[in-house]
Amino acid sequence: MSGWAAAGSWHAEVMTEYRRAQLDKAVRILARDPFRKTSTAPLGPDANLRKAYVAPGMVVEYMVAGATMVVVVLETFDESAYLIDENDAV
């Protein structure tokens, strides 16, 4: 069981192993350098609250305090399911 499931996140329980591996890899990369200029952006005037698009259909918002990084929000998108698809187009 990954650290995500142990933390009680219900998303981790329904996330496929492949998606969970993508997320785990992305968080490890962010943990090494949470202020990456090419892939992260600050949320507001405080540079310690940040957002990163970490994998297809996955966005994390996180805080950095000294040597600690805390993921505050994990957004996952099922990019295979849309309200309108080609069958609805007329």
PDB file with one MODEL, atoms N, CA, C and O in Angstrom:
MODEL        1
ATOM      1  N   MET A   1       0.853  -1.178   0.000  1.00  0.00           N
ATOM      2  CA  MET A   1       0.000   0.000   0.000  1.00  0.00           C
ATOM      3  C   MET A   1       0.892   1.232   0.000  1.00  0.00           C
ATOM      4  O   MET A   1       1.831   1.321   0.791  1.00  0.00           O
ATOM      5  N   SER A   2       0.602   2.183  -0.885  1.00  0.00           N
ATOM      6  CA  SER A   2       1.433   3.385  -0.977  1.00  0.00           C
ATOM      7  C   SER A   2       1.106   4.349   0.151  1.00  0.00           C
ATOM      8  O   SER A   2       0.131   4.166   0.881  1.00  0.00           O
ATOM      9  N   GLY A   3       1.938   5.382   0.284  1.00  0.00           N
ATOM     10  CA  GLY A   3       1.713   6.398   1.299  1.00  0.00           C
ATOM     11  C   GLY A   3       0.414   7.157   1.096  1.00  0.00           C
ATOM     12  O   GLY A   3      -0.170   7.676   2.047  1.00  0.00           O
ATOM     13  N   TRP A   4      -0.034   7.216  -0.149  1.00  0.00           N
ATOM     14  CA  TRP A   4      -1.296   7.931  -0.427  1.00  0.00           C
ATOM     15  C   TRP A   4      -2.463   7.202   0.217  1.00  0.00           C
ATOM     16  O   TRP A   4      -3.306   7.830   0.858  1.00  0.00           O
ATOM     17  N   ALA A   5      -2.523   5.892   0.057  1.00  0.00           N
ATOM     18  CA  ALA A   5      -3.623   5.128   0.641  1.00  0.00           C
ATOM     19  C   ALA A   5      -3.537   5.154   2.168  1.00  0.00           C
ATOM     20  O   ALA A   5      -4.553   5.236   2.857  1.00  0.00           O
ATOM     21  N   ALA A   6      -2.322   5.083   2.678  1.00  0.00           N
ATOM     22  CA  ALA A   6      -2.144   5.099   4.126  1.00  0.00           C
ATOM     23  C   ALA A   6      -2.607   6.413   4.728  1.00  0.00           C
ATOM     24  O   ALA A   6      -3.014   6.464   5.889  1.00  0.00           O
ATOM     25  N   ALA A   7      -2.544   7.475   3.937  1.00  0.00           N
ATOM     26  CA  ALA A   7      -2.973   8.784   4.431  1.00  0.00           C
ATOM     27  C   ALA A   7      -4.493   8.909   4.440  1.00  0.00           C
ATOM     28  O   ALA A   7      -5.024   9.907   4.929  1.00  0.00           O
ATOM     29  N   GLY A   8      -5.202   7.912   3.908  1.00  0.00           N
ATOM     30  CA  GLY A   8      -6.656   7.926   3.959  1.00  0.00           C
ATOM     31  C   GLY A   8      -7.304   8.537   2.734  1.00  0.00           C
ATOM     32  O   GLY A   8      -8.503   8.815   2.759  1.00  0.00           O
ATOM     33  N   SER A   9      -6.565   8.755   1.673  1.00  0.00           N
ATOM     34  CA  SER A   9      -7.141   9.354   0.467  1.00  0.00           C
ATOM     35  C   SER A   9      -7.976   8.324  -0.269  1.00  0.00           C
ATOM     36  O   SER A   9      -7.470   7.266  -0.640  1.00  0.00           O
ATOM     37  N   TRP A  10      -9.238   8.619  -0.481  1.00  0.00           N
ATOM     38  CA  TRP A  10     -10.087   7.658  -1.195  1.00  0.00           C
ATOM     39  C   TRP A  10      -9.701   7.583  -2.656  1.00  0.00           C
ATOM     40  O   TRP A  10      -9.943   6.559  -3.295  1.00  0.00           O
ATOM     41  N   HIS A  11      -9.103   8.640  -3.214  1.00  0.00           N
ATOM     42  CA  HIS A  11      -8.657   8.600  -4.614  1.00  0.00           C
ATOM     43  C   HIS A  11      -7.619   7.511  -4.831  1.00  0.00           C
ATOM     44  O   HIS A  11      -7.623   6.843  -5.865  1.00  0.00           O
ATOM     45  N   ALA A  12      -6.745   7.332  -3.876  1.00  0.00           N
ATOM     46  CA  ALA A  12      -5.694   6.332  -4.024  1.00  0.00           C
ATOM     47  C   ALA A  12      -6.280   4.931  -4.103  1.00  0.00           C
ATOM     48  O   ALA A  12      -5.705   4.052  -4.744  1.00  0.00           O
ATOM     49  N   GLU A  13      -7.407   4.722  -3.464  1.00  0.00           N
ATOM     50  CA  GLU A  13      -8.017   3.401  -3.473  1.00  0.00           C
ATOM     51  C   GLU A  13      -8.618   3.066  -4.837  1.00  0.00           C
ATOM     52  O   GLU A  13      -8.661   1.892  -5.204  1.00  0.00           O
ATOM     53  N   VAL A  14      -9.078   4.048  -5.592  1.00  0.00           N
ATOM     54  CA  VAL A  14      -9.697   3.781  -6.891  1.00  0.00           C
ATOM     55  C   VAL A  14      -8.746   4.077  -8.051  1.00  0.00           C
ATOM     56  O   VAL A  14      -9.092   3.821  -9.205  1.00  0.00           O
ATOM     57  N   MET A  15      -7.585   4.598  -7.774  1.00  0.00           N
ATOM     58  CA  MET A  15      -6.610   4.923  -8.805  1.00  0.00           C
ATOM     59  C   MET A  15      -5.932   3.640  -9.289  1.00  0.00           C
ATOM     60  O   MET A  15      -5.578   2.779  -8.485  1.00  0.00           O
ATOM     61  N   THR A  16      -5.756   3.520 -10.592  1.00  0.00           N
ATOM     62  CA  THR A  16      -5.075   2.337 -11.117  1.00  0.00           C
ATOM     63  C   THR A  16      -3.621   2.342 -10.668  1.00  0.00           C
ATOM     64  O   THR A  16      -3.078   3.384 -10.299  1.00  0.00           O
ATOM     65  N   GLU A  17      -3.004   1.183 -10.704  1.00  0.00           N
ATOM     66  CA  GLU A  17      -1.590   1.079 -10.313  1.00  0.00           C
ATOM     67  C   GLU A  17      -0.712   1.973 -11.189  1.00  0.00           C
ATOM     68  O   GLU A  17       0.226   2.601 -10.697  1.00  0.00           O
ATOM     69  N   TYR A  18      -1.017   2.028 -12.484  1.00  0.00           N
ATOM     70  CA  TYR A  18      -0.237   2.860 -13.402  1.00  0.00           C
ATOM     71  C   TYR A  18      -0.337   4.333 -13.012  1.00  0.00           C
ATOM     72  O   TYR A  18       0.677   5.029 -12.956  1.00  0.00           O
ATOM     73  N   ARG A  19      -1.560   4.816 -12.739  1.00  0.00           N
ATOM     74  CA  ARG A  19      -1.758   6.224 -12.356  1.00  0.00           C
ATOM     75  C   ARG A  19      -1.104   6.508 -11.002  1.00  0.00           C
ATOM     76  O   ARG A  19      -0.511   7.569 -10.806  1.00  0.00           O
ATOM     77  N   ARG A  20      -1.212   5.569 -10.080  1.00  0.00           N
ATOM     78  CA  ARG A  20      -0.589   5.749  -8.764  1.00  0.00           C
ATOM     79  C   ARG A  20       0.925   5.836  -8.909  1.00  0.00           C
ATOM     80  O   ARG A  20       1.570   6.629  -8.223  1.00  0.00           O
ATOM     81  N   ALA A  21       1.502   5.017  -9.808  1.00  0.00           N
ATOM     82  CA  ALA A  21       2.952   5.067 -10.040  1.00  0.00           C
ATOM     83  C   ALA A  21       3.350   6.413 -10.635  1.00  0.00           C
ATOM     84  O   ALA A  21       4.385   6.970 -10.270  1.00  0.00           O
ATOM     85  N   GLN A  22       2.522   6.947 -11.563  1.00  0.00           N
ATOM     86  CA  GLN A  22       2.806   8.273 -12.132  1.00  0.00           C
ATOM     87  C   GLN A  22       2.806   9.329 -11.042  1.00  0.00           C
ATOM     88  O   GLN A  22       3.699  10.175 -10.991  1.00  0.00           O
ATOM     89  N   LEU A  23       1.815   9.285 -10.176  1.00  0.00           N
ATOM     90  CA  LEU A  23       1.706  10.265  -9.092  1.00  0.00           C
ATOM     91  C   LEU A  23       2.870  10.141  -8.124  1.00  0.00           C
ATOM     92  O   LEU A  23       3.464  11.148  -7.737  1.00  0.00           O
ATOM     93  N   ASP A  24       3.198   8.932  -7.733  1.00  0.00           N
ATOM     94  CA  ASP A  24       4.322   8.731  -6.812  1.00  0.00           C
ATOM     95  C   ASP A  24       5.622   9.267  -7.398  1.00  0.00           C
ATOM     96  O   ASP A  24       6.403   9.910  -6.696  1.00  0.00           O
ATOM     97  N   LYS A  25       5.859   9.006  -8.689  1.00  0.00           N
ATOM     98  CA  LYS A  25       7.080   9.493  -9.354  1.00  0.00           C
ATOM     99  C   LYS A  25       7.090  11.019  -9.388  1.00  0.00           C
ATOM    100  O   LYS A  25       8.113  11.641  -9.103  1.00  0.00           O
ATOM    101  N   ALA A  26       5.958  11.618  -9.737  1.00  0.00           N
ATOM    102  CA  ALA A  26       5.873  13.080  -9.814  1.00  0.00           C
ATOM    103  C   ALA A  26       6.120  13.726  -8.456  1.00  0.00           C
ATOM    104  O   ALA A  26       6.812  14.740  -8.374  1.00  0.00           O
ATOM    105  N   VAL A  27       5.564  13.152  -7.390  1.00  0.00           N
ATOM    106  CA  VAL A  27       5.754  13.726  -6.054  1.00  0.00           C
ATOM    107  C   VAL A  27       7.215  13.585  -5.624  1.00  0.00           C
ATOM    108  O   VAL A  27       7.751  14.481  -4.972  1.00  0.00           O
ATOM    109  N   ARG A  28       7.861  12.483  -5.976  1.00  0.00           N
ATOM    110  CA  ARG A  28       9.289  12.340  -5.661  1.00  0.00           C
ATOM    111  C   ARG A  28      10.106  13.419  -6.373  1.00  0.00           C
ATOM    112  O   ARG A  28      11.028  13.984  -5.785  1.00  0.00           O
ATOM    113  N   ILE A  29       9.779  13.707  -7.626  1.00  0.00           N
ATOM    114  CA  ILE A  29      10.485  14.752  -8.381  1.00  0.00           C
ATOM    115  C   ILE A  29      10.239  16.113  -7.734  1.00  0.00           C
ATOM    116  O   ILE A  29      11.178  16.888  -7.547  1.00  0.00           O
ATOM    117  N   LEU A  30       8.986  16.409  -7.390  1.00  0.00           N
ATOM    118  CA  LEU A  30       8.674  17.682  -6.730  1.00  0.00           C
ATOM    119  C   LEU A  30       9.368  17.798  -5.383  1.00  0.00           C
ATOM    120  O   LEU A  30       9.819  18.881  -5.010  1.00  0.00           O
ATOM    121  N   ALA A  31       9.458  16.702  -4.654  1.00  0.00           N
ATOM    122  CA  ALA A  31      10.093  16.742  -3.335  1.00  0.00           C
ATOM    123  C   ALA A  31      11.569  17.117  -3.447  1.00  0.00           C
ATOM    124  O   ALA A  31      12.111  17.764  -2.551  1.00  0.00           O
ATOM    125  N   ARG A  32      12.223  16.718  -4.536  1.00  0.00           N
ATOM    126  CA  ARG A  32      13.630  17.089  -4.727  1.00  0.00           C
ATOM    127  C   ARG A  32      13.768  18.577  -5.033  1.00  0.00           C
ATOM    128  O   ARG A  32      14.727  19.211  -4.592  1.00  0.00           O
ATOM    129  N   ASP A  33      12.814  19.145  -5.790  1.00  0.00           N
ATOM    130  CA  ASP A  33      12.863  20.568  -6.140  1.00  0.00           C
ATOM    131  C   ASP A  33      11.438  21.100  -6.288  1.00  0.00           C
ATOM    132  O   ASP A  33      10.916  21.146  -7.402  1.00  0.00           O
ATOM    133  N   PRO A  34      10.799  21.502  -5.184  1.00  0.00           N
ATOM    134  CA  PRO A  34       9.404  21.945  -5.233  1.00  0.00           C
ATOM    135  C   PRO A  34       9.193  23.289  -5.927  1.00  0.00           C
ATOM    136  O   PRO A  34       8.053  23.690  -6.163  1.00  0.00           O
ATOM    137  N   PHE A  35      10.280  23.985  -6.255  1.00  0.00           N
ATOM    138  CA  PHE A  35      10.157  25.294  -6.904  1.00  0.00           C
ATOM    139  C   PHE A  35      10.590  25.245  -8.367  1.00  0.00           C
ATOM    140  O   PHE A  35      11.047  26.252  -8.908  1.00  0.00           O
ATOM    141  N   ARG A  36      10.453  24.097  -9.006  1.00  0.00           N
ATOM    142  CA  ARG A  36      10.847  23.950 -10.409  1.00  0.00           C
ATOM    143  C   ARG A  36      10.178  25.028 -11.248  1.00  0.00           C
ATOM    144  O   ARG A  36       8.955  25.162 -11.238  1.00  0.00           O
ATOM    145  N   LYS A  37      10.973  25.786 -11.964  1.00  0.00           N
ATOM    146  CA  LYS A  37      10.438  26.905 -12.759  1.00  0.00           C
ATOM    147  C   LYS A  37       9.674  26.435 -13.987  1.00  0.00           C
ATOM    148  O   LYS A  37       8.759  27.119 -14.446  1.00  0.00           O
ATOM    149  N   THR A  38      10.040  25.273 -14.526  1.00  0.00           N
ATOM    150  CA  THR A  38       9.430  24.849 -15.783  1.00  0.00           C
ATOM    151  C   THR A  38       8.119  24.102 -15.616  1.00  0.00           C
ATOM    152  O   THR A  38       7.393  23.928 -16.595  1.00  0.00           O
ATOM    153  N   SER A  39       7.790  23.655 -14.416  1.00  0.00           N
ATOM    154  CA  SER A  39       6.592  22.832 -14.292  1.00  0.00           C
ATOM    155  C   SER A  39       5.672  23.201 -13.139  1.00  0.00           C
ATOM    156  O   SER A  39       4.634  22.565 -12.957  1.00  0.00           O
ATOM    157  N   THR A  40       6.030  24.218 -12.352  1.00  0.00           N
ATOM    158  CA  THR A  40       5.190  24.602 -11.230  1.00  0.00           C
ATOM    159  C   THR A  40       4.897  26.094 -11.294  1.00  0.00           C
ATOM    160  O   THR A  40       5.598  26.853 -11.963  1.00  0.00           O
ATOM    161  N   ALA A  41       3.847  26.499 -10.586  1.00  0.00           N
ATOM    162  CA  ALA A  41       3.487  27.911 -10.541  1.00  0.00           C
ATOM    163  C   ALA A  41       3.004  28.257  -9.143  1.00  0.00           C
ATOM    164  O   ALA A  41       2.323  27.457  -8.502  1.00  0.00           O
ATOM    165  N   PRO A  42       3.357  29.455  -8.664  1.00  0.00           N
ATOM    166  CA  PRO A  42       2.858  29.867  -7.351  1.00  0.00           C
ATOM    167  C   PRO A  42       1.365  30.176  -7.427  1.00  0.00           C
ATOM    168  O   PRO A  42       0.862  30.592  -8.471  1.00  0.00           O
ATOM    169  N   LEU A  43       0.668  29.972  -6.326  1.00  0.00           N
ATOM    170  CA  LEU A  43      -0.752  30.326  -6.226  1.00  0.00           C
ATOM    171  C   LEU A  43      -0.849  31.576  -5.375  1.00  0.00           C
ATOM    172  O   LEU A  43      -0.844  31.493  -4.147  1.00  0.00           O
ATOM    173  N   GLY A  44      -0.935  32.718  -6.003  1.00  0.00           N
ATOM    174  CA  GLY A  44      -0.999  33.966  -5.265  1.00  0.00           C
ATOM    175  C   GLY A  44       0.373  34.535  -4.983  1.00  0.00           C
ATOM    176  O   GLY A  44       1.364  34.109  -5.575  1.00  0.00           O
ATOM    177  N   PRO A  45       0.432  35.512  -4.064  1.00  0.00           N
ATOM    178  CA  PRO A  45       1.693  36.214  -3.809  1.00  0.00           C
ATOM    179  C   PRO A  45       2.719  35.383  -3.026  1.00  0.00           C
ATOM    180  O   PRO A  45       3.906  35.709  -3.035  1.00  0.00           O
ATOM    181  N   ASP A  46       2.280  34.323  -2.354  1.00  0.00           N
ATOM    182  CA  ASP A  46       3.196  33.506  -1.558  1.00  0.00           C
ATOM    183  C   ASP A  46       3.762  32.387  -2.423  1.00  0.00           C
ATOM    184  O   ASP A  46       3.016  31.518  -2.874  1.00  0.00           O
ATOM    185  N   ALA A  47       5.053  32.398  -2.656  1.00  0.00           N
ATOM    186  CA  ALA A  47       5.699  31.403  -3.516  1.00  0.00           C
ATOM    187  C   ALA A  47       5.708  30.015  -2.890  1.00  0.00           C
ATOM    188  O   ALA A  47       6.028  29.043  -3.574  1.00  0.00           O
ATOM    189  N   ASN A  48       5.368  29.894  -1.613  1.00  0.00           N
ATOM    190  CA  ASN A  48       5.384  28.597  -0.946  1.00  0.00           C
ATOM    191  C   ASN A  48       4.111  27.787  -1.156  1.00  0.00           C
ATOM    192  O   ASN A  48       4.086  26.599  -0.833  1.00  0.00           O
ATOM    193  N   LEU A  49       3.063  28.392  -1.685  1.00  0.00           N
ATOM    194  CA  LEU A  49       1.840  27.680  -2.054  1.00  0.00           C
ATOM    195  C   LEU A  49       1.861  27.557  -3.568  1.00  0.00           C
ATOM    196  O   LEU A  49       1.830  28.565  -4.273  1.00  0.00           O
ATOM    197  N   ARG A  50       1.915  26.312  -4.080  1.00  0.00           N
ATOM    198  CA  ARG A  50       2.191  26.092  -5.494  1.00  0.00           C
ATOM    199  C   ARG A  50       1.225  25.086  -6.112  1.00  0.00           C
ATOM    200  O   ARG A  50       0.509  24.366  -5.416  1.00  0.00           O
ATOM    201  N   LYS A  51       1.230  25.063  -7.443  1.00  0.00           N
ATOM    202  CA  LYS A  51       0.397  24.147  -8.208  1.00  0.00           C
ATOM    203  C   LYS A  51       1.249  23.545  -9.311  1.00  0.00           C
ATOM    204  O   LYS A  51       2.072  24.236  -9.911  1.00  0.00           O
ATOM    205  N   ALA A  52       1.055  22.256  -9.581  1.00  0.00           N
ATOM    206  CA  ALA A  52       1.810  21.598 -10.639  1.00  0.00           C
ATOM    207  C   ALA A  52       0.916  20.598 -11.362  1.00  0.00           C
ATOM    208  O   ALA A  52       0.166  19.850 -10.735  1.00  0.00           O
ATOM    209  N   TYR A  53       1.006  20.595 -12.676  1.00  0.00           N
ATOM    210  CA  TYR A  53       0.352  19.597 -13.518  1.00  0.00           C
ATOM    211  C   TYR A  53       1.350  18.456 -13.619  1.00  0.00           C
ATOM    212  O   TYR A  53       2.331  18.561 -14.356  1.00  0.00           O
ATOM    213  N   VAL A  54       1.119  17.360 -12.887  1.00  0.00           N
ATOM    214  CA  VAL A  54       2.166  16.353 -12.690  1.00  0.00           C
ATOM    215  C   VAL A  54       2.103  15.168 -13.642  1.00  0.00           C
ATOM    216  O   VAL A  54       3.102  14.472 -13.827  1.00  0.00           O
ATOM    217  N   ALA A  55       0.955  14.930 -14.244  1.00  0.00           N
ATOM    218  CA  ALA A  55       0.791  13.811 -15.179  1.00  0.00           C
ATOM    219  C   ALA A  55      -0.506  14.068 -15.948  1.00  0.00           C
ATOM    220  O   ALA A  55      -1.301  14.918 -15.548  1.00  0.00           O
ATOM    221  N   PRO A  56      -0.724  13.353 -17.032  1.00  0.00           N
ATOM    222  CA  PRO A  56      -1.991  13.549 -17.745  1.00  0.00           C
ATOM    223  C   PRO A  56      -3.188  13.358 -16.808  1.00  0.00           C
ATOM    224  O   PRO A  56      -3.374  12.289 -16.225  1.00  0.00           O
ATOM    225  N   GLY A  57      -3.981  14.402 -16.678  1.00  0.00           N
ATOM    226  CA  GLY A  57      -5.168  14.332 -15.834  1.00  0.00           C
ATOM    227  C   GLY A  57      -4.921  14.427 -14.342  1.00  0.00           C
ATOM    228  O   GLY A  57      -5.801  14.075 -13.557  1.00  0.00           O
ATOM    229  N   MET A  58      -3.736  14.897 -13.922  1.00  0.00           N
ATOM    230  CA  MET A  58      -3.439  15.021 -12.490  1.00  0.00           C
ATOM    231  C   MET A  58      -2.782  16.363 -12.180  1.00  0.00           C
ATOM    232  O   MET A  58      -1.776  16.739 -12.783  1.00  0.00           O
ATOM    233  N   VAL A  59      -3.372  17.066 -11.234  1.00  0.00           N
ATOM    234  CA  VAL A  59      -2.853  18.353 -10.769  1.00  0.00           C
ATOM    235  C   VAL A  59      -2.740  18.283  -9.251  1.00  0.00           C
ATOM    236  O   VAL A  59      -3.647  17.790  -8.580  1.00  0.00           O
ATOM    237  N   VAL A  60      -1.628  18.775  -8.709  1.00  0.00           N
ATOM    238  CA  VAL A  60      -1.485  18.862  -7.260  1.00  0.00           C
ATOM    239  C   VAL A  60      -1.269  20.313  -6.867  1.00  0.00           C
ATOM    240  O   VAL A  60      -0.615  21.080  -7.573  1.00  0.00           O
ATOM    241  N   GLU A  61      -1.834  20.666  -5.723  1.00  0.00           N
ATOM    242  CA  GLU A  61      -1.539  21.933  -5.070  1.00  0.00           C
ATOM    243  C   GLU A  61      -0.819  21.556  -3.786  1.00  0.00           C
ATOM    244  O   GLU A  61      -1.240  20.644  -3.074  1.00  0.00           O
ATOM    245  N   TYR A  62       0.268  22.259  -3.493  1.00  0.00           N
ATOM    246  CA  TYR A  62       1.081  21.876  -2.348  1.00  0.00           C
ATOM    247  C   TYR A  62       1.694  23.088  -1.689  1.00  0.00           C
ATOM    248  O   TYR A  62       1.805  24.160  -2.284  1.00  0.00           O
ATOM    249  N   MET A  63       2.095  22.890  -0.431  1.00  0.00           N
ATOM    250  CA  MET A  63       2.745  23.933   0.351  1.00  0.00           C
ATOM    251  C   MET A  63       4.164  23.495   0.664  1.00  0.00           C
ATOM    252  O   MET A  63       4.431  22.307   0.845  1.00  0.00           O
ATOM    253  N   VAL A  64       5.070  24.457   0.726  1.00  0.00           N
ATOM    254  CA  VAL A  64       6.450  24.187   1.087  1.00  0.00           C
ATOM    255  C   VAL A  64       6.771  25.022   2.322  1.00  0.00           C
ATOM    256  O   VAL A  64       6.581  26.238   2.339  1.00  0.00           O
ATOM    257  N   ALA A  65       7.261  24.342   3.354  1.00  0.00           N
ATOM    258  CA  ALA A  65       7.672  25.025   4.582  1.00  0.00           C
ATOM    259  C   ALA A  65       9.013  24.441   5.005  1.00  0.00           C
ATOM    260  O   ALA A  65       9.074  23.342   5.558  1.00  0.00           O
ATOM    261  N   GLY A  66      10.071  25.170   4.747  1.00  0.00           N
ATOM    262  CA  GLY A  66      11.411  24.668   5.063  1.00  0.00           C
ATOM    263  C   GLY A  66      11.718  23.423   4.251  1.00  0.00           C
ATOM    264  O   GLY A  66      11.701  23.460   3.020  1.00  0.00           O
ATOM    265  N   ALA A  67      11.996  22.329   4.930  1.00  0.00           N
ATOM    266  CA  ALA A  67      12.321  21.070   4.261  1.00  0.00           C
ATOM    267  C   ALA A  67      11.095  20.171   4.109  1.00  0.00           C
ATOM    268  O   ALA A  67      11.237  18.992   3.782  1.00  0.00           O
ATOM    269  N   THR A  68       9.885  20.710   4.344  1.00  0.00           N
ATOM    270  CA  THR A  68       8.662  19.918   4.281  1.00  0.00           C
ATOM    271  C   THR A  68       7.790  20.369   3.126  1.00  0.00           C
ATOM    272  O   THR A  68       7.580  21.565   2.922  1.00  0.00           O
ATOM    273  N   MET A  69       7.282  19.404   2.371  1.00  0.00           N
ATOM    274  CA  MET A  69       6.318  19.659   1.305  1.00  0.00           C
ATOM    275  C   MET A  69       5.054  18.877   1.625  1.00  0.00           C
ATOM    276  O   MET A  69       5.111  17.672   1.869  1.00  0.00           O
ATOM    277  N   VAL A  70       3.911  19.561   1.627  1.00  0.00           N
ATOM    278  CA  VAL A  70       2.639  18.923   1.944  1.00  0.00           C
ATOM    279  C   VAL A  70       1.708  19.084   0.753  1.00  0.00           C
ATOM    280  O   VAL A  70       1.429  20.206   0.330  1.00  0.00           O
ATOM    281  N   VAL A  71       1.221  17.964   0.206  1.00  0.00           N
ATOM    282  CA  VAL A  71       0.229  18.022  -0.863  1.00  0.00           C
ATOM    283  C   VAL A  71      -1.106  18.328  -0.204  1.00  0.00           C
ATOM    284  O   VAL A  71      -1.573  17.585   0.659  1.00  0.00           O
ATOM    285  N   VAL A  72      -1.715  19.438  -0.626  1.00  0.00           N
ATOM    286  CA  VAL A  72      -2.958  19.894  -0.030  1.00  0.00           C
ATOM    287  C   VAL A  72      -4.153  19.425  -0.846  1.00  0.00           C
ATOM    288  O   VAL A  72      -5.169  19.011  -0.288  1.00  0.00           O
ATOM    289  N   VAL A  73      -4.031  19.490  -2.174  1.00  0.00           N
ATOM    290  CA  VAL A  73      -5.126  19.111  -3.065  1.00  0.00           C
ATOM    291  C   VAL A  73      -4.566  18.221  -4.164  1.00  0.00           C
ATOM    292  O   VAL A  73      -3.520  18.514  -4.742  1.00  0.00           O
ATOM    293  N   LEU A  74      -5.268  17.141  -4.444  1.00  0.00           N
ATOM    294  CA  LEU A  74      -4.963  16.287  -5.581  1.00  0.00           C
ATOM    295  C   LEU A  74      -6.208  16.244  -6.450  1.00  0.00           C
ATOM    296  O   LEU A  74      -7.255  15.760  -6.021  1.00  0.00           O
ATOM    297  N   GLU A  75      -6.094  16.749  -7.672  1.00  0.00           N
ATOM    298  CA  GLU A  75      -7.199  16.695  -8.619  1.00  0.00           C
ATOM    299  C   GLU A  75      -6.872  15.645  -9.667  1.00  0.00           C
ATOM    300  O   GLU A  75      -5.804  15.676 -10.279  1.00  0.00           O
ATOM    301  N   THR A  76      -7.794  14.719  -9.870  1.00  0.00           N
ATOM    302  CA  THR A  76      -7.622  13.730 -10.928  1.00  0.00           C
ATOM    303  C   THR A  76      -8.791  13.859 -11.882  1.00  0.00           C
ATOM    304  O   THR A  76      -9.931  14.084 -11.475  1.00  0.00           O
ATOM    305  N   PHE A  77      -8.484  13.714 -13.150  1.00  0.00           N
ATOM    306  CA  PHE A  77      -9.491  13.834 -14.187  1.00  0.00           C
ATOM    307  C   PHE A  77      -9.520  12.552 -15.003  1.00  0.00           C
ATOM    308  O   PHE A  77      -8.474  12.050 -15.416  1.00  0.00           O
ATOM    309  N   ASP A  78     -10.704  12.025 -15.236  1.00  0.00           N
ATOM    310  CA  ASP A  78     -10.851  10.879 -16.124  1.00  0.00           C
ATOM    311  C   ASP A  78     -11.011  11.449 -17.519  1.00  0.00           C
ATOM    312  O   ASP A  78     -12.103  11.857 -17.914  1.00  0.00           O
ATOM    313  N   GLU A  79      -9.921  11.476 -18.256  1.00  0.00           N
ATOM    314  CA  GLU A  79      -9.936  12.103 -19.576  1.00  0.00           C
ATOM    315  C   GLU A  79     -10.602  11.242 -20.640  1.00  0.00           C
ATOM    316  O   GLU A  79     -10.623  11.617 -21.813  1.00  0.00           O
ATOM    317  N   SER A  80     -11.142  10.097 -20.250  1.00  0.00           N
ATOM    318  CA  SER A  80     -11.855   9.260 -21.210  1.00  0.00           C
ATOM    319  C   SER A  80     -13.363   9.478 -21.141  1.00  0.00           C
ATOM    320  O   SER A  80     -14.098   8.952 -21.976  1.00  0.00           O
ATOM    321  N   ALA A  81     -13.832  10.240 -20.165  1.00  0.00           N
ATOM    322  CA  ALA A  81     -15.265  10.468 -19.989  1.00  0.00           C
ATOM    323  C   ALA A  81     -15.575  11.962 -20.078  1.00  0.00           C
ATOM    324  O   ALA A  81     -15.105  12.751 -19.258  1.00  0.00           O
ATOM    325  N   TYR A  82     -16.343  12.329 -21.049  1.00  0.00           N
ATOM    326  CA  TYR A  82     -16.728  13.723 -21.247  1.00  0.00           C
ATOM    327  C   TYR A  82     -18.240  13.832 -21.290  1.00  0.00           C
ATOM    328  O   TYR A  82     -18.930  12.863 -21.607  1.00  0.00           O
ATOM    329  N   LEU A  83     -18.749  14.995 -20.977  1.00  0.00           N
ATOM    330  CA  LEU A  83     -20.183  15.228 -21.033  1.00  0.00           C
ATOM    331  C   LEU A  83     -20.693  15.063 -22.458  1.00  0.00           C
ATOM    332  O   LEU A  83     -21.751  14.474 -22.679  1.00  0.00           O
ATOM    333  N   ILE A  84     -19.947  15.578 -23.419  1.00  0.00           N
ATOM    334  CA  ILE A  84     -20.332  15.501 -24.826  1.00  0.00           C
ATOM    335  C   ILE A  84     -19.256  14.738 -25.564  1.00  0.00           C
ATOM    336  O   ILE A  84     -18.071  15.049 -25.450  1.00  0.00           O
ATOM    337  N   ASP A  85     -19.674  13.735 -26.322  1.00  0.00           N
ATOM    338  CA  ASP A  85     -18.699  13.004 -27.133  1.00  0.00           C
ATOM    339  C   ASP A  85     -19.105  13.088 -28.604  1.00  0.00           C
ATOM    340  O   ASP A  85     -20.076  13.765 -28.940  1.00  0.00           O
ATOM    341  N   GLU A  86     -18.393  12.426 -29.452  1.00  0.00           N
ATOM    342  CA  GLU A  86     -18.652  12.500 -30.905  1.00  0.00           C
ATOM    343  C   GLU A  86     -20.046  12.036 -31.273  1.00  0.00           C
ATOM    344  O   GLU A  86     -20.615  12.541 -32.240  1.00  0.00           O
ATOM    345  N   ASN A  87     -20.623  11.088 -30.536  1.00  0.00           N
ATOM    346  CA  ASN A  87     -21.974  10.592 -30.826  1.00  0.00           C
ATOM    347  C   ASN A  87     -23.027  11.660 -30.578  1.00  0.00           C
ATOM    348  O   ASN A  87     -24.112  11.596 -31.155  1.00  0.00           O
ATOM    349  N   ASP A  88     -22.731  12.639 -29.732  1.00  0.00           N
ATOM    350  CA  ASP A  88     -23.684  13.701 -29.422  1.00  0.00           C
ATOM    351  C   ASP A  88     -23.631  14.834 -30.447  1.00  0.00           C
ATOM    352  O   ASP A  88     -24.565  15.632 -30.535  1.00  0.00           O
ATOM    353  N   ALA A  89     -22.560  14.911 -31.213  1.00  0.00           N
ATOM    354  CA  ALA A  89     -22.405  15.989 -32.200  1.00  0.00           C
ATOM    355  C   ALA A  89     -23.338  15.725 -33.388  1.00  0.00           C
ATOM    356  O   ALA A  89     -23.377  14.623 -33.935  1.00  0.00           O
ATOM    357  N   VAL A  90     -24.075  16.746 -33.763  1.00  0.00           N
ATOM    358  CA  VAL A  90     -24.975  16.622 -34.928  1.00  0.00           C
ATOM    359  C   VAL A  90     -24.795  17.779 -35.862  1.00  0.00           C
ATOM    360  O   VAL A  90     -25.462  17.850 -36.894  1.00  0.00           O
TER     361      VAL A  90
ENDMDL
END
